[in-house]
Amino acid sequence: MIGASKMVANSSEELDVLIQKVCSKGGTTIQAIDTFKENFVDRSIIEGIDKCRKRSEELSKV
């Protein structure tokens, strides 16, 4: 995870391009990524972060 995060942060290429470069077609990693996409894992993570931020803002006003 750390290595992948650093690669994304330091690259000007789109995430999907990087994924294609590092995942073997039909391999194990691309299978996991495809499953994450099918189950909208990215949306869940973004929504969780957004709700956390909003709650933090509410609590800071108390």
Buried (B, 14 or more C-beta within 10 A) or exposed (E): EEEEEEBEEEEEEEEEEBBEEEBEEEEEEBEEBEEEEEEEEEEEEEEEEEEEEEEEEEEEEE
